Amino acid sequence: MSKTLKDQLLAAEKRPQLLEDCSKLIDEEVSAKSGLTGIAVKGAYGVVKALKPGIIRESVDALIDEFVEKMEPFYVAQQSSGNSVEAYFSARPGEVADALLGVTDARAARSKNGTIKKAYEGLRPKGKQHVEAAIPRLSRLVGKYVGA
């Protein structure tokens, strides 16, 4: 039986490097943004990182288990599809984005911090678009860890 995505991504010996890779992916995605939305995203991201260094890695660490859980059905389907992780996930950017945003939407709804809620609500309308744009990088990252 093949290993689950959780087994392959969240093994204790892999987690530190996975967190580093995810943080780098986020930095790359933000850096690649352009136009007025890009300016807003880069500005907000820079402020958050300046106010609390290490926040990106901490946030990824807090959310990664739930993200992997939401990606597991896609991984299972990919395994029987004959396609690579990158090809399978990249062909479904809207579905994968919706699954991942379900995690952050739930977290934001539970947050008691008004500033965080307001910032999330301000960025959320474009959130799906941004997450969809990140799916190719995300799928390559997952592929790196599952050897696909």
N, C-alpha and C positions, 0 to 999 in steps of 0.2 A: 504494500500500500504506500502511495506517495505521501510525503509529509504535507501538512497543512501550511498555509501561508503564515499563520501564526508561529508554527514551529520553526519555519525558516527565517522569518524576519525578527522575531522577538526573543530568540535564544539569548540568554544572559551574556554570553561571550560576544554576540553580534550587536547588542543594543547600543553600546557607546558609539560605534562606528555608524550605525543606522541613524542615530540622532544627529551626528555630525553631518552625514550626507543629506538628511532632510533639511537641516538648517541651511546648508549650502544651496540646496535646491530652491528654498524660499528666497534667499538672497539673490540668486540668479533670476528668478521669476520677477522679483520686484525691480531689479536693475534693468530688465528687458522692457519694462512698461514705457509707453510713450504717450504723447498728447497730454491733454488736460487731466484725464483720469490718471495717467502715469505720474504726473506731477503730484497729484493729491495722494496717490498710494505711496510714492516714494517719500513724500513729506511726512505722512502719518507714520510710516515704518521707521523713518529716521528718528522721529521724536520718541517713539516707543523704545527703540534700542538705546537711545541716549539716556532716557529716564531710568531704564532698568537694564543694564548690560546683562546678557545671559537670558533675557526673557524669551527669546525665540526658541532656544534649546529647551528651556523649562516648559514652554507651552507645547512643543512637539512631544516632549516626554510625557506630559500629562494627557495628551490626546492620542498618541500613537496606537495604543492598544485598541481603542475604539475605531480608529481609522482602519486598522488591519482587519478587525472584525467585519467592517462594512465592505472591505475589498475581497474578503474570503469567497463570497459567492461568484464573483467575477473570475477569481483564480480557479475555482473548481470548474466552472464552465470553460475556461481557457484550456484547462488540462485535457478535456475531451474534444476540443475544437481542432487540434492539430496546428493552431497558430501559436506564435510566440506571445509572451506576455505583452510585449510592446505593441504588436499588431492587434491583439485582442482588445486591450484596454483603450488603445488609441482609436479604435473603430467605434467606441462607445463613450465618447467624452461627456455627453450629457448625463448618461446613466451613472457613470462613475462620480461625476461632480455632484449630482444630487445625493448620492450615498454619503460622500464625504461631508458635504454641507449639512446633512442631517445631524452629524455629530456636533458641529460648531453651532448650529441653530439651537440645539437642545442645551448646550453649555451656556450660550448667551442668554437664553430664556431663564435659566436657573441662577444666573449671576446676580449677586446683590450689589455689585459695583455699578452705580449709575453711569459713570464715565465710560466704562468698558461697554456697557449696553448701548449707550448712545453712539459710540464710535463704531461698534459692530453694525448697528442699524443703518448708519450712514454709508458704510461700505458694502453692506449686504446686497443692495439692488444689482450691483455689478459683480457680485461674488461668483455667481455661476460662470460667467464669462471668463473671469480670471482663473478659476479652478480648471475649466475646460482647456484653457490655454496651457496649463501646467501638466496636463495628462501625458503628453509625450515624454517630458522629463521624468515624471513620476513613474511611468511604465518602464523606462530604462533603468531607473533606480531599483524598482522591484525585480526586474529581470536580472540585475547584477547579483542580487541576493538569492534568487532561486535558480540561478544558472541557466536561465532560458534566454 
